[in-house]
Amino acid sequence: MTRVTNAVAARKRSKKLLKRCKGFYGDRKNHLKLSKDALMSALAFSTKHRKLRKRDFRSLWVTRIGVAAKINGLSYSKLIHGLKKIGCGMNRKVLAELAIRDPGAFSAIAGSAKQGLTT
């Protein structure tokens, strides 16, 4: 009787695993045992990090808006409060983009927020 090995299926499994570990650092990308552990860890944290990315971006937007508000003579909280008072529905993502790409428009918005605070 001929000797039966599982070579084709095992190689296919290994290649599939190593393909998913492409870009990992050091031996974690080309050694099966280390790759398997690294991949399990990466998959376990992927959901958590998708949630954290949203938090990170919001804090980045708040920082950018805060700096731009300071340039226009307002604090971040006063700017947001003034915008709420005048009924401006812009979110933080858009405000941060305006602060970077179009400082003139942001200054106009900050000016209207100042007027909203005084009334």
N, C-alpha and C positions, 0 to 999 in steps of 0.2 A: 504494500500500500504506500502511496506517495505521502510525503510530509506536507501538511497543510499549515501555512502561516497566515497571519492576519496583516501582512505587510502593507497591502494596498490601502486598506481601511485605516490602519494606524497612521500611515503617512498622510493620508487625506485629513485625518483629525489633527495631526500635528501642524500641517500647513495652514489649516483653518485658524488654529489658535495663534500661530506665529504671525499670520496676516493681520489679526486684530491687535497685535502688540507692536505693530510698526510704529516707530517714533518714540518708543519708550527708551529710557536712559540705560546705558551700560548693558550688562548681561541679561537684563529683563526683557530684551527684545529678541534674543536668539537662543536662549537656553530654555528647554521645555519646562522644567520644574519651576524656575524663577518666573518664566512668562506666565504660567498658569496662576501662580500666586498674585503676580502683579495685575493680571487681568481681573481676577476675582475682586481684588481691592478696588480697582478702577470702576468696575461695574457697581460695586456697593456704594461708592461715594458719588456716582454720576448724578443720581436724583438729588442728593443733598446740595451738590454744587450748582445744579441748575437753579435751585431755589436761591442759593447765596448770590448768584450772578445778578439777579434782580435787585437784591439789597445793595450790592456793590455799585451798580449803575445809579441807583437813586441817590446814594451818598455822594457819588461823583457829580451828579447834576446839582445837588444842593450846594456843594462846595463851589462849583462854577458860578452859580447864581449869586451866592453870597459874596464872592469876590467882585463880581460885576455890580452888585448892589452897593457895595462899599465905595466903588469908584464914583457912583452916582449919588453918594451922600445918604444912603439908607442902610439899615441892617437887613439881614435876610428876613427875619421875622416881620419887621415893619413892611417890607416890600410885599410879602405874601399876604399880610393882613390888609394892606391897602388894595391889593388886587382883588381880594375877596369882597371888600366893601364896594368896589365899583362894579363887581359882577363879571370880572374877566375870567373866562373859562380856560385859560391856557394852562397846560400841565407843565411839570418841571422839566420834562425832556425838551419840549419846544422852547421854553425859556432859556435853558442852558445852551441850546443850539443858537438861539438869537444872540445870547451874550458873547459867543465866540465868533460867529460868522457875520453878524450885523450889529455892531455896538450902537450905531445910531438909532436903530429901531428899539433896541433894549433901553436906551436912554429915554426915548419917548414913552415907553411903557412904564419905566420907573417914575417919570414925571407925572403921568396920570395916576400912578399909585400914591405919590406924594399928595396930589390934590384930593384923592379919596380919603387920605388920613386926616386932612384938615377939615373936611366937611362932616 
